[in-house]
């Protein structure tokens, strides 16, 4: 590392930290002004607001804004260096443009690793407290009755519930079927089922069991039956917030279990999984583009480069939204959907490096 490398690294981190701190302060101010009435109405204590909400609010938004503000920060201070002819002086000293990229890449890789750790381990933990706070004080709980639930809970085991009341954890017109080699072996039906939070079992009321054998059928019935089923009330939660509270390993296990059950929300969970991997890498790609654009000394100076940078930033966000929409509403692979913006902008980055000043 030379003095020039350390100079660029210092510029990189100081500009980025200033920019991200400024936007977080602005976001918090706007959020407080928007939610102050809700805080007062719910009689939330200052301790809960600061430590339960905003202390866990900050990591979430820092991770959300990292790629965008790396891009803007790098364009800003690189354009300033180009405007002050520092880039020209560095290149004239014998340093190649590829060599000039090293401190930028080193710094962006460091932040990429931090972003990956934040997104997969730190933010999910902080989201647990933040989302609990929002559900308790900021969102009015709605009693939702979910209808026509079809789930595969294990290989060859299927559940059907005509309607489920989430407020009371009661399912009506319940059917549980077991298959063996493609043939129905038993069918358990009940007028309604209720989850016992103490025993962690489902209580079946007015039930009937039909066991099918080769040439005959056995029918059993009763008023009440306690049974263990690979099913929990959380399986009926119509929310994608749950995966935001899961670390990387917990999310992978959850997706594996949900694939067996065939739940329709599995596509959103997979997008979240792959997004946590692809999103940090965008910091590295956007840094390369920012250096290539910002190192050019053009008329209009920093303002023109910042304008180009903002346009590209919003283009990246737009591509991300479009590609994930194709995954959720079409047949596009979730992994490909979240990586498409990175692939496109990586190609743009290679082109910008090709035409960058030498």
C-alpha positions in Angstrom: 0.0 0.0 0.0 1.3 3.4 -1.0 0.4 6.9 0.3 -1.9 7.3 -2.7 -3.7 4.0 -1.7 -4.2 5.1 1.9 -5.3 8.6 0.6 -8.0 7.0 -1.6 -9.1 4.5 1.1 -9.5 7.4 3.6 -11.5 9.4 1.1 -13.6 6.4 0.3 -14.6 5.6 3.9 -14.9 9.2 5.2 -17.2 10.2 2.3 -19.3 7.0 2.6 -19.7 7.2 6.4 -20.6 10.9 6.1 -23.2 10.2 3.4 -24.8 7.2 5.1 -24.9 8.9 8.5 -26.6 11.9 6.9 -29.3 9.9 5.2 -30.0 7.8 8.3 -30.4 11.0 10.3 -32.8 12.4 7.7 -34.7 9.1 7.5 -35.1 9.0 11.3 -36.3 12.6 11.5 -38.9 12.0 8.8 -39.9 8.7 10.5 -40.4 10.4 13.9 -42.5 13.1 12.3 -44.7 10.5 10.6 -45.1 8.2 13.7 -45.1 10.7 16.6 -48.9 10.6 16.8 -48.9 6.8 16.9 -46.2 6.8 19.7 -48.3 9.2 21.8 -51.5 7.4 21.1 -50.0 4.0 22.1 -48.2 5.6 25.2 -44.9 4.2 24.2 -42.0 5.0 26.6 -39.0 6.9 25.3 -36.8 3.9 26.3 -38.8 1.6 24.0 -38.8 4.1 21.1 -35.0 4.5 21.3 -33.8 1.0 22.2 -36.5 -1.3 20.8 -37.3 0.6 17.6 -34.7 3.1 16.4 -31.7 1.2 17.6 -32.9 -1.8 15.5 -34.2 0.5 12.8 -30.7 1.8 12.0 -29.0 -1.5 11.0 -31.9 -2.3 8.6 -31.7 1.0 6.8 -27.9 1.1 6.7 -27.8 -2.3 5.0 -30.6 -1.1 2.6 -28.7 2.0 1.6 -25.1 0.6 1.4 -24.8 0.0 -2.4 -26.6 3.2 -3.3 -24.5 5.4 -1.1 -21.2 3.7 -2.0 -22.0 4.5 -5.6 -22.8 8.1 -4.9 -19.9 8.6 -2.5 -17.3 7.1 -4.9 -18.6 9.2 -7.8 -18.6 12.3 -5.7 -15.0 12.1 -4.3 -13.5 10.6 -7.5 -15.1 13.5 -9.5 -13.6 15.9 -7.1 -10.2 14.3 -7.5 -10.6 14.5 -11.3 -11.8 18.1 -11.1 -8.7 19.0 -9.1 -6.5 17.1 -11.7 -5.4 14.6 -9.0 -6.4 11.7 -11.2 -4.3 13.1 -14.1 -1.3 13.6 -11.7 -1.6 10.0 -10.4 -1.7 8.5 -13.9 1.1 10.8 -15.1 3.3 9.5 -12.2 3.3 6.1 -13.9 0.4 4.4 -12.1 -1.9 2.6 -14.5 -5.7 2.9 -14.3 -6.0 -0.7 -13.3 -3.5 -0.1 -10.4 -5.5 2.9 -9.4 -8.6 0.7 -9.0 -7.0 -1.5 -6.3 -7.7 0.7 -3.2 -11.3 1.2 -4.5 -11.8 -2.5 -4.9 -10.2 -3.3 -1.6 -12.5 -0.8 0.2 -15.6 -2.0 -1.6 -14.8 -5.7 -0.8 -14.5 -4.8 2.8 -17.9 -3.1 2.8 -19.3 -6.1 0.7 -18.3 -8.5 3.5 -19.8 -6.2 6.1 -23.0 -5.9 4.1 -23.2 -9.7 3.8 -22.8 -10.2 7.5 -25.3 -7.5 8.2 -27.9 -8.9 5.8 -27.6 -12.5 6.9 -26.9 -12.3 10.7 -27.2 -8.9 12.3 -30.2 -7.3 10.6 -32.4 -10.5 11.0 -31.8 -10.3 14.8 -32.5 -6.6 15.0 -35.6 -7.1 12.9 -37.1 -9.4 15.5 -37.3 -6.6 18.0 -38.2 -3.9 15.4 -41.1 -5.9 13.9 -42.4 -6.9 17.3 -42.5 -3.2 18.2 -44.3 -2.3 15.0 -46.9 -5.1 15.4 -47.5 -4.0 19.0 -47.7 -0.3 18.7 -47.8 0.8 15.1 -50.1 -1.7 13.3 -53.7 -2.5 14.0 -54.1 -6.3 14.2 -56.7 -7.6 11.9 -58.6 -10.9 12.5 -58.1 -12.8 9.3 -60.0 -15.9 8.3 -58.0 -17.8 5.7 -59.9 -20.1 3.4 -59.2 -23.3 1.4 -55.8 -24.2 2.7 -54.0 -27.1 0.9 -50.6 -28.2 2.3 -48.2 -31.0 1.9 -46.7 -31.4 5.4 -44.5 -34.5 4.6 -43.9 -36.7 1.6 -47.2 -38.5 1.0 -49.0 -36.5 3.7 -51.5 -33.8 2.8 -53.7 -31.4 4.8 -56.9 -29.5 3.8 -58.7 -26.9 5.9 -61.8 -25.2 4.7 -61.1 -22.1 6.8 -58.8 -21.0 9.6 -59.3 -18.4 12.2 -55.9 -16.9 13.1 -57.2 -15.0 16.2 -58.3 -18.2 17.9 -56.1 -20.8 16.1 -59.0 -22.9 15.0 -59.4 -24.7 11.7 -62.8 -25.8 10.4 -63.5 -28.8 8.2 -60.1 -30.4 8.6 -58.8 -33.4 6.5 -55.5 -35.2 6.9 -54.6 -37.8 4.2 -51.8 -40.3 4.1 -50.7 -42.0 0.9 -48.4 -45.0 0.3 -47.0 -45.7 -3.2 -49.6 -43.4 -4.6 -52.5 -45.1 -2.9 -54.6 -43.6 -0.1 -54.0 -45.5 3.2 -55.8 -43.4 5.8 -58.0 -40.3 5.9 -58.6 -38.3 9.1 -61.3 -35.7 9.2 -62.7 -33.5 11.9 -65.4 -30.9 12.2 -62.8 -28.4 13.7 -59.3 -28.5 15.2 -57.7 -26.2 17.8 -54.1 -25.8 18.7 -53.2 -26.4 22.3 -50.3 -24.0 23.2 -49.3 -26.0 26.3 -49.0 -29.5 24.8 -48.1 -28.2 21.3 -50.7 -30.6 19.9 -53.8 -30.2 17.8 -57.1 -31.1 19.4 -59.5 -32.7 16.9 -63.3 -32.4 17.6 -65.9 -34.7 16.1 -63.4 -36.7 14.2 -63.5 -39.7 11.9 -60.6 -42.0 10.8 -60.9 -44.2 7.8 -58.1 -46.8 7.3 -57.9 -48.4 3.9 -56.6 -52.0 3.5 -56.4 -54.2 0.5 -59.9 -55.5 0.5 -61.7 -53.7 3.4 -62.0 -50.5 5.3 -61.8 -49.6 9.0 -63.8 -46.6 10.4 -63.1 -45.1 13.8 -64.8 -42.0 15.2 -64.9 -40.0 18.4 -65.6 -36.7 20.1 -62.1 -35.5 20.9 -58.6 -36.6 19.9 -55.1 -35.1 20.7 -52.7 -35.6 17.8 -49.2 -34.5 16.7 -49.1 -33.1 13.2 -46.2 -31.5 11.4 -48.2 -28.2 11.4 -48.1 -25.1 13.5 -50.2 -21.9 13.6 -47.3 -19.9 12.1 -47.9 -21.9 8.9 -51.0 -19.9 8.4 -49.4 -16.5 8.8 -50.0 -14.5 5.6 -46.9 -12.4 6.0 -43.5 -12.2 4.5 -42.1 -10.4 7.6 -41.3 -13.7 9.2 -38.3 -14.4 6.9 -36.8 -10.9 7.7 -36.2 -12.2 11.2 -34.3 -15.3 10.1 -30.6 -15.7 9.8 -29.0 -17.4 6.8 -29.0 -20.9 8.1 -32.4 -20.6 9.7 -33.9 -19.3 6.4 -32.3 -22.1 4.4 -34.0 -24.7 6.7 -37.3 -22.8 6.6 -37.3 -22.8 2.8 -36.6 -26.5 2.7 -39.5 -27.2 5.0 -41.8 -24.9 3.2 -41.0 -26.5 -0.2 -42.4 -29.8 1.1 -45.6 -28.0 2.2 -45.9 -26.4 -1.2 -46.9 -23.0 0.2 -47.5 -20.2 -2.4 -45.2 -17.8 -0.5 -42.1 -19.9 -1.1 -41.1 -17.8 -4.1 -40.9 -14.7 -1.9 -38.7 -16.6 0.6 -36.3 -17.7 -2.1 -36.1 -14.2 -3.5 -35.1 -13.0 0.0 -32.5 -15.8 0.3 -30.8 -15.0 -3.0 -31.1 -11.2 -2.5 -29.0 -11.5 0.6 -26.2 -12.9 -1.4 -26.5 -10.8 -4.6 -27.2 -7.5 -2.9 -23.8 -7.1 -1.2 -22.0 -7.9 -4.4 -23.7 -4.9 -6.0 -21.4 -2.6 -3.8 -18.4 -4.0 -5.7 -19.9 -3.7 -9.1 -21.3 -0.2 -8.5 -17.9 1.0 -7.2 -16.2 -0.1 -10.4 -18.8 1.9 -12.5 -18.5 4.9 -10.2 -14.7 5.1 -10.5 -14.8 4.7 -14.3 -17.4 7.5 -14.5 -16.0 9.8 -11.8 -12.4 9.7 -13.0 -13.3 11.6 -16.2 -12.8 15.3 -16.1 -15.7 16.8 -18.0 -17.5 20.1 -18.3 -20.0 20.6 -15.5 -17.7 18.9 -13.1 -19.0 17.0 -10.1 -22.6 17.9 -10.8 -22.8 16.1 -14.1 -21.2 12.9 -12.8 -23.5 12.9 -9.7 -26.5 13.2 -12.1 -25.3 10.3 -14.1 -24.6 8.4 -10.9 -28.1 9.0 -9.5 -29.7 8.0 -12.9 -27.7 4.7 -12.8 -28.6 4.1 -9.1 -32.3 4.4 -9.8 -31.9 2.3 -12.9 -30.4 -0.5 -10.7 -33.3 -0.3 -8.3 -35.8 -0.3 -11.2 -34.1 -3.4 -12.7 -34.3 -5.1 -9.3 -38.0 -4.4 -9.0 -38.8 -5.6 -12.6 -36.8 -8.8 -12.4 -38.3 -9.8 -9.0 -41.7 -9.1 -10.4 -41.1 -11.6 -13.2 -40.0 -14.1 -10.6 -43.1 -13.7 -8.4 -45.7 -13.4 -11.3 -43.9 -15.4 -13.9 -41.7 -18.4 -14.3 -38.3 -16.6 -13.9 -35.9 -18.3 -11.4 -35.6 -16.4 -8.1 -31.8 -16.8 -8.2 -31.6 -15.4 -11.7 -34.1 -12.6 -10.9 -32.0 -11.1 -8.2 -28.8 -11.5 -10.1 -30.0 -10.0 -13.4 -29.3 -6.4 -12.2 -25.8 -7.3 -11.1 -25.1 -9.1 -14.4 -26.3 -6.1 -16.5 -24.4 -3.5 -14.4 -21.3 -5.7 -14.4 -21.4 -5.5 -18.2 -21.9 -1.8 -18.0 -18.9 -1.6 -15.6 -16.7 -3.5 -18.0 -17.6 -1.1 -20.8 -17.0 1.9 -18.6 -13.6 0.6 -17.7 -12.8 0.1 -21.3 -13.5 3.7 -22.1 -12.1 5.1 -18.9 -9.1 7.5 -19.0 -5.8 5.6 -19.4 
